[in-house]
């Protein structure tokens, strides 16, 4: 499966909380000269309240949020875009792909302790470090038939973006 090489890339930067989705996603969007959307901005107030209380979201909580992000991806399919989204399960990524089957998933992966420290150091964010374990328990790695790649969060942001751009270029040149 190969994205439409005539349109700019459509990317979801995924991973558990603290993996750098927003930072890397915004930098990647800037380099690609396409819009960026942070999935946190799509959460309804009830989801934010639940997470702020240390309660993990369930699939029913996530569905409208994922559908809103999928709608954003669909709207940006012709022109390209980058969205950050945890996209922890295959079924969540399937919902996101309803926006565009050419969506490339860039999974930022790191060690649990590193990501927990990052989350704990974030001021005034609704996602507490206590929910990291539930995210790792929920995480389903990309499957062979999913368009995407995994990058290690220990790399500097510029290197992650460079590698993402190289992966996207390679994917675009691969026949479907």
C-alpha positions as CSV (number, residue, x, y, z in Angstrom):
1,X,0.0,0.0,0.0
2,X,1.5,3.3,-1.0
3,X,0.2,6.8,-0.5
4,X,-0.8,9.0,-3.5
5,X,2.5,10.5,-4.4
6,X,0.8,13.5,-6.1
7,X,-0.5,14.9,-2.8
8,X,1.7,15.9,0.2
9,X,1.9,13.3,2.9
10,X,-0.9,12.6,5.4
11,X,0.7,11.5,8.7
12,X,-0.5,10.5,12.2
13,X,2.3,10.7,14.7
14,X,1.3,8.1,17.3
15,X,2.5,6.7,20.6
16,X,1.8,6.8,24.3
17,X,1.7,10.0,26.3
18,X,5.1,11.6,26.6
19,X,6.5,10.1,23.4
20,X,6.8,13.6,21.7
21,X,3.9,13.3,19.3
22,X,3.1,17.0,19.5
23,X,6.7,18.2,19.3
24,X,7.7,15.9,16.4
25,X,4.4,16.3,14.7
26,X,4.5,20.1,14.6
27,X,8.1,20.0,13.5
28,X,7.3,17.5,10.7
29,X,4.3,19.5,9.6
30,X,6.5,22.7,9.4
31,X,9.1,20.9,7.3
32,X,6.4,19.5,5.0
33,X,4.7,22.8,4.9
34,X,1.3,21.3,5.8
35,X,-1.2,21.9,8.6
36,X,-0.7,20.3,12.0
37,X,-3.5,19.2,14.4
38,X,-2.9,18.1,18.0
39,X,-5.4,15.3,18.9
40,X,-5.6,16.7,22.4
41,X,-7.6,19.6,21.0
42,X,-10.2,17.2,19.7
43,X,-11.1,15.7,23.1
44,X,-14.5,16.6,24.5
45,X,-14.5,18.1,28.0
46,X,-15.8,14.8,29.5
47,X,-12.6,13.0,28.3
48,X,-10.3,15.6,29.7
49,X,-12.1,15.5,33.1
50,X,-11.9,11.7,33.2
51,X,-8.1,11.7,32.4
52,X,-7.5,14.6,34.8
53,X,-9.0,12.4,37.5
54,X,-6.6,9.6,36.6
55,X,-9.3,7.4,34.9
56,X,-8.3,5.8,31.6
57,X,-10.5,6.4,28.6
58,X,-12.4,3.4,27.3
59,X,-13.3,2.7,23.7
60,X,-16.7,4.4,24.0
61,X,-14.9,7.6,25.2
62,X,-12.4,7.5,22.4
63,X,-14.8,6.8,19.5
64,X,-16.1,10.4,18.9
65,X,-12.6,11.8,19.5
66,X,-11.1,9.4,16.9
67,X,-14.0,10.2,14.4
68,X,-13.3,13.9,14.8
69,X,-9.6,13.3,14.0
70,X,-10.6,11.1,11.0
71,X,-12.8,13.9,9.7
72,X,-9.8,16.3,10.0
73,X,-7.6,13.8,8.0
74,X,-10.3,13.5,5.4
75,X,-10.5,17.2,5.0
76,X,-6.7,17.4,4.6
77,X,-6.3,14.3,2.3
78,X,-6.0,16.4,-0.9
79,X,-3.5,18.9,0.6
80,X,-1.6,16.8,3.2
81,X,-1.3,17.3,6.9
82,X,0.1,15.9,10.2
83,X,-1.9,15.0,13.2
84,X,-0.7,13.8,16.6
85,X,-2.8,11.0,18.1
86,X,-2.0,8.2,20.5
87,X,-3.7,5.7,18.1
88,X,-2.9,2.9,20.5
89,X,-5.0,0.1,19.1
90,X,-5.3,-1.2,15.5
91,X,-9.1,-0.6,15.8
92,X,-8.4,3.1,16.6
93,X,-6.0,3.4,13.6
94,X,-8.8,1.7,11.5
95,X,-11.1,4.6,12.5
96,X,-8.5,7.1,11.7
97,X,-7.9,5.5,8.3
98,X,-11.6,6.1,7.4
99,X,-10.4,9.7,6.8
100,X,-7.8,8.5,4.2
101,X,-6.4,5.0,3.4
102,X,-3.1,6.7,2.6
103,X,-2.5,7.8,6.1
104,X,1.0,7.0,7.3
105,X,1.4,6.2,11.0
106,X,4.7,7.3,12.5
107,X,5.0,5.5,15.9
108,X,7.2,7.2,18.4
109,X,8.3,4.5,20.8
110,X,10.3,4.7,24.0
111,X,10.9,3.1,27.3
112,X,8.2,3.3,29.9
113,X,10.3,5.0,32.6
114,X,11.6,7.7,30.1
115,X,8.1,8.5,29.0
116,X,6.7,8.6,32.6
117,X,9.4,11.1,33.5
118,X,8.5,13.2,30.5
119,X,4.8,13.2,31.4
120,X,5.5,14.0,35.1
121,X,7.6,17.0,34.0
122,X,4.8,18.5,31.9
123,X,3.2,21.5,33.6
124,X,-0.6,21.8,33.7
125,X,-1.3,18.9,31.3
126,X,-4.5,16.8,31.9
127,X,-2.7,13.5,31.3
128,X,-1.2,12.3,34.6
129,X,1.9,10.0,34.6
130,X,-0.2,7.4,36.4
131,X,-2.0,6.6,33.2
132,X,1.2,5.7,31.3
133,X,0.9,2.0,32.4
134,X,-2.7,1.8,31.0
135,X,-1.5,3.3,27.7
136,X,1.4,0.7,27.4
137,X,-1.1,-2.0,28.3
138,X,-3.4,-0.8,25.5
139,X,-0.7,-0.2,22.9
140,X,-0.9,-2.6,19.9
141,X,2.2,-2.2,17.6
142,X,1.7,-1.4,13.9
143,X,1.0,-4.6,11.9
144,X,2.7,-5.6,8.7
145,X,-0.2,-4.5,6.6
146,X,-0.4,-1.0,8.1
147,X,1.4,1.9,6.4
148,X,3.8,3.2,8.9
149,X,7.1,2.9,10.8
150,X,8.5,3.0,14.3
151,X,11.1,5.5,15.5
152,X,12.9,5.6,18.8
153,X,12.1,8.7,20.9
154,X,15.6,8.8,22.3
155,X,16.7,10.5,19.1
156,X,16.8,14.3,18.9
157,X,13.7,15.9,17.4
158,X,15.5,17.1,14.2
159,X,16.8,13.5,13.6
160,X,13.4,12.1,14.2
161,X,12.0,14.5,11.6
162,X,14.8,13.8,9.1
163,X,14.1,10.0,9.5
164,X,10.4,10.5,9.1
165,X,10.9,12.5,5.9
166,X,13.2,9.8,4.5
167,X,10.6,7.1,5.4
168,X,7.8,9.2,3.7
169,X,10.0,9.7,0.6
170,X,10.8,6.0,0.4
171,X,7.1,5.1,0.9
172,X,6.0,7.5,-1.8
173,X,8.4,6.0,-4.3
174,X,7.3,2.4,-3.6
175,X,4.7,1.2,-6.1
176,X,1.4,0.0,-4.5
